[in-house]
């Protein structure tokens, strides 16, 4: 059952990406996330007007050998699909609505793609 749900979510995310405009468009607004620095301090990372349709490894957490970020907030006008792995890989991802989408500190992120 979980495999069927994962496949359905993956197809939905792929459909969002494929239906995005092919021109060099950007999501208007800001995407934010929280992460721990190498020194152990909590910091906030953000993307302003991120490009649509391309995977973005998030600063400070975009490598699989770093601790993942958490508590993503999508304040852009586009849907954001966040991934626990770098390079938008794997089946552990979550879609955040435009403008108000957000996750708790339990939602771990390393990369994101905007549709």
C-alpha positions, 0 to 999 in steps of 0.5 A: 500500500505504501509503495502504491501511495509513493508511486502516486505522489511521485507521479503527481510531483512529476506532473507538476514539474512537467506542466511548469512553463518552459520559459525561464520563469521563477516562483515569486516570493520566498522559501525558508527553512531552518538548519543547524550550522557546523558550530551548532547554531540554529540558522534560517536559509532562504531562497528569493524568487527561486527558478521553476523546474530545476532542483536546488540543493539548499545551502547548509544542508544540500549534501547528504553528509550534513544534517538536513534542514527542517521546518520549510515554509513556502511563501512563493506563488508556486508549489514546492516539492521538498526532498529529504535527499540531495539532488531531489532524489529518492521517494522521501518527499513532500509537496508544499502549497503556494503562499501558505505551505509549511512543515514542522521541524519533523519535515527534513529537507535537503533539496527543493523544486518549484513547479 
